[in-house]
Amino acid sequence: MMGSAIPWLLLGATSHGGENGKMTQVTSIQRLSTVGGLAPATGCDADHVGATADVPYDADYFFYRTRTKHQENNIRCGG
């Protein structure tokens, strides 16, 4: 159903918080298979300035890294 969930998304990493963390080799993160997450259809007007709304959603996230010449196969964790 078009427009019923937040869009799928692919983001490239622009920086890392440290040199040896678990995310150091991550080059991209992809959000797929989204369900929900759209902003409410009403309430975005002058009477609701500064209001917030919690909007739950489900998605699958994939983390990508560049293969190095020493790797035989990429390893997929989590299923």
C-alpha positions, 0 to 999 in steps of 0.5 A, a space after each residue: 500500500 503506497 504511502 502507508 509507512 515511512 519510506 525505505 532509506 539508504 544512508 552513507 556513513 559520514 563519520 564514526 565516533 571512534 577508531 575501534 568501535 563496532 560501527 567503525 567499518 560500517 559504510 552504509 545503513 539501509 532501512 527496509 520493510 517499513 510499517 507505520 511511522 507516518 506523521 499524523 494527518 491532522 494537528 500540524 497547524 498554528 494551534 499545535 506549534 511545538 507539539 510532539 507526537 510519538 509515532 511507532 514503526 517497524 523496520 528492518 535495518 541492514 548495515 554494510 561495510 566494504 569487503 577487504 581483500 582478506 575476507 573470503 565471504 561476507 558474514 550476515 548476522 541476525 538471521 
